[in-house]
């Protein structure tokens, strides 16, 4: 249950398995509360402000997986993706 809603963004093909990753949109919007809508997440990504594992990612559905580091250049914040199994 990614969001509890009817629709959820599907992560694109990438370095992590489909069932073991979260799209960048869900991390920025639902977990970190940097955006309220998917359109805002898209705007943030297209400004090239987000780095995943120290590479700029402009794809809003890029799969972020276990132990990935998400850097936000503008606020100088760094987050590591770690799952809580509870």
N, C-alpha and C positions, 0 to 999 in steps of 0.2 A: 504494500500500500504506500505508494510514493507520496501522494498528496491528500488522499481521502476524497478526491473529486471523481468526476466521470472521465475526464480526459487528462492525459499526462504526456509530456514531451518524450519522444523516443530518442535515446542516444544514438548517434551515428556510429558507423564502424570505426574502431580505433584500437588502442592498446589494451583495453579492458573488456572482459566479457559483458554481454548485454545484461545479465542478471546480477552482475557484481559491480555495477557502476552507477553513478548519478550524472545526469546531464548537467552541464555548467549552468544552465538556466535554473534548475532546481536549487543548486547551491547558492547562487546569487540572490534568487527571489525568495525562496522559502526558508533557507537556513540562515543566511547572513543579513537578510532584509535590506539589501542594497537597492532593490527595485520592487515596484508593486505589480507590474504587468510584464508580459513577455516582450512587448514592444520596448519597454525601458531597458530590459536586459540586452536586447539586440542593439540598442543605441550605445550602451556601455561597452559592449564587445567591439562594435565597429569603430570606436574611438581608440582602440588598441591599448586599453588600460589594463587588461587582464592577462596575466602570465600563468600558464600551467607548466610546472617543472621547468621554469625559467625560459619558456618559449612563448611568444605572444600568440594567443589563440583568439581568432575573430568569429569562430563558429559557436553559436549559442547552444547547440546540442552536443558539444564535444564531451566525450565520456571521461569523467574524473573518477578515479578508482582509489583503492586503498593505498595510503601513504603518498599520494600525490600532494604537491605543494602548490597552493593557489596564491599568487602574489598580486596585490593591487597597488600599482605604482603610485597613483595619486595620493593615497592615504598612507602609503608606506606600511601596509599591513600584510602579514603572511599567515596563511592558514594551511594546516595539514589535514587531509581527509582520513579520518579514523572512524570506524563504525562502532556504534554502541549496540550490542546484541540483545539488550534487554527489551 
